[in-house]
Amino acid sequence: MSNMFFLIKNGVVLGYRGYDTKIIIPAEAVKIGDNAFQNHPIIESVMIPEGVRQIGFYAFSGCRRLREIVIPKSVKKINKHAFDHCDALKEITYHGVTFSADDKIRIETVFRMIDTKDLSVLEELSSSLKYKYLWSMFSAEPEEQEILAAIKKNFVKMFKFLIDENDIRTAEKVLKETKFVNKRNLESITKYADEKQNADFQNLLKAPQEEI
């Protein structure tokens, strides 16, 4: 796919004259302009690169075949109606995490979460999916205070989820992040590991307890 089909001015994507079903926004873009892809008849997949900070009004509105989109963490604003009437849209990848309509999460609430950084949208999910998404965000090394606060708030329950999943690799990485680990948390998750008789986690949790 050639960048010649994109109309870009001062980093703003103003339009697209191509007919690829899968498009990758050029790296020079910093904003998807208003109406830039509105009513495009065949776009199915869009990858927005890191560096794009805003998605304009009606940017993808009416792209009825659009099924999936990748939005980087650099995006700070999604304007109203940007994805109106994208009836086929089922997957949004953000912060390296793919949110799927198959998980019973409403696509419009994912856009709201990205725009406002309000992670209360995750409360709509089952506990396992909620913690799965939060740990995926953690693995992407987030800087947003809202995401870090949500992880800190749910830390014990999230760690219990790791024990249930026997996810040692993520647990090892988490225990190195001292901003989430304290004596009270360790006591709670160690007790849970003992109750589950999970020897791998029992051994893993011994060292941090000795250090605190």
Secondary structure, 3 states (H helix, E strand, C coil): CCHHHEEEECCEEEEECCCCCEEECCCCCCEECCCCCCCCCCCCEEECCCCCCEECCCCCCCCCCCCEEEECCCCCEECCCCCCCCCCCCEEEECCEEEEHHHCCCHHHHHHHHHHCCHHHHHHCCHHHHHHHHHHHHHCCCCCHHHHHHHHHCHHHHHHHHHHHCCHHHHHHHHCCCCCCCHHHHHHHHHHHHHCCCHHHHHHHHHHHHHC
